[in-house]
């Protein structure tokens, strides 16, 4: 117990408390020793080590406090020396200025920001400059030179072109700048109404800026009473609702129209003149509609009929009084508005102008839509007032029980002839880019091979805007979220114009062109027989699971990458899709890899995760990948090849549950982890190859694996090969 004698009283108090004993400050050292020795937790070696720890901790804390005191003392000493040196320099500067031996060397330019001619008012800036110069005791003869150093180069050039006497006189320079760069009242009004808060500024700063802009606006118009201010606010509200063409008409005096009576008088005069002009412009057209087929004697020209100009008003009254329908002779109507010649049941909604033509080019504005379980790629046609269901769409909807109502429409062909035709209409709900738009579609059952068209009725109701120049479209409420047109699936003939992509598995028209009709029939039957393996979604494969072995490495994490608003919206859409498909889920994980959006060749974006830090700590999987030369050797004697390109093959493999947190990625919307194997992991190719090898374990002689998108057979081989499908069926 002798080791207790080298400890201080405070050390023994801490030691006794650590052993669970109650200690009071009035205990003596001998009492503390007896209390420690008699403790039920007393073990000599343990207590000895614990005491050494307490003593060393106290020593370190004492040294730390001593070091902090030394640093604080050194800082105070340096501050005192700095203040003394500063006072010394100020005294020297004051003495030299008092003797008049040299110019003052007072630097106050750092106190004033440089002038911004776009956002700053020159008058307020000059007031700030004068106040700061006076506060710094700068002699006025040096104000002009200091001011020029704060002005942009193009403004300083304006002063430099003046005489030397003017450029050195502050008052003259001030007058010149106010005359040239003072903001007008209209500019202050625009700044007041459009100014936005800076992300780095406080709301107090924003309120101060708006208040200054408002003050500049009303002071520029000499507004001094409440009635004048009320008049100004009312005028501003009226101006906001005036059409652009009216503002352009009064552009020279628009900023001076600050009186309600004066402004409204001019606007009423403009409307009166425009209404009168529109009436005279439309009168000849109405007269032309009301006339029947005129003969040569009915045509009048000023040079051939001088009586026309002598008394035009009676003739005009006569034309108005003799307005009749030239179809049935009913007075008071033109034929287009006559209820007898144009019955209500044959209104414009049932009149379709159809122009037949043949074209070898594919339509440009192709959009992907969904109606129920039918997915389709259809054409947006701004020349069609009604949305048309193509032949395949019409048949698919009828098979799914959609109730079409029969009606009769009048069709006007390109040669002008009219014919009555049977048509059907049905209300449907079209899903496009996450939005559902109810619309009534028109179907023409006798029109064979026609394409499904989205007319202006659908475009207006959904708010879709077509950008044909950039081959994209967007919703009117999201102009920055542009979606590119899709490529046409079948472009060989006009028969493909009616294609609507359903959930069926068939040969495309450009596939198997060297096959005979009988061979194509057998291949189509094979695809329909195994159509279940082509359906999207489903559970992950039970034959493989991806593991991420990081050994004893600690978790790796990084901050998310910055994204602009457009990319954030694309990222949100991709995350929603992956969440809906069960590929990812939200999580809390010590791992965090950043997300990047990589553009695809078609203009869309691909979500990628930067797993470089995770891959650096992952132990490599040495499973062998196929060699290209071995594959070529095995396929050398093959006469016929068929390829199967997996869709999202990596997402068919589940990530081991214990390793899912390691796939976590961070983005502006939170932290997510992959439930299925993502791209970019170090051992993902090995895991995928292991799955494929297990799948083809008993078929290695007929199934080759190649990590490519396309495999082509040598030209001419298919033509000399007997077509057989049972090998493909056996593989399936």
Buried (B, 14 or more C-beta within 10 A) or exposed (E): EEEBEEBEEEBBBBBBEBBEBEBEEEBEBEBBBEBBEEBEEBEEEEBEEBBBEBBEEBEEEEEEEEEEEEEEEEEEEEEEEEEEEEEEEEEEBEEBBEEEEEEBEBEBBEEBEEBEBEEBBBBBBBEBBBEBBEEBEBEEEBBBEBBBEBBEEEBBEBBEEBEEEBBBBBEBBBEBBEEEBBBEBBBBBBBBEEBEEEEEEEEEEBEEBBEBBBBBBBEBBEBEEEEBEEBBEBBBEBBEEBEEEBEEBBEEEBBEBBBBEEBBEBBEEBEEEEEEEEEEEEEEEBEEEBEEEEEEEEEEEEEEEEEEEEEEEEEEEEBEEEEBBBBEEBEEBBBEEBEEBBEEEBEEBBBBEBEEEEEEEBBEBBBBBBBBEBBBBBBBBEEBBBBBBBBBBBBBBBEEEBEBEEBEBEBBEEEEEEEEBEBBBBEBEBBBBEEEBEBBBBBBBEBEBBBBBBBBBBBEEBEBBBBEEEBBBBBEEBEEBBBBBBEBBBBEEEBBBBBBBBEEBEBEBEEBEEBEEEBBEBBBEBBEEEEEEEEEEEEBBEEBBBBBBBEEEEBBBBEBBEBEEBBBBBBEBBBEEBEEBBBBEEBEBEBBBBBBBEEEEEEEBEBBBBBEBBBEBBEEBEEEEBEEEEBEEEEEEEEEBEEEEEEEBBBBBBBEEEBBBBBBBBBEBEBBBBBBBBBBBBBBBBBBBBBBBEBBEEEEEEBBBBEEEEBEBEEEEBEEBEBEBEEBEEBE
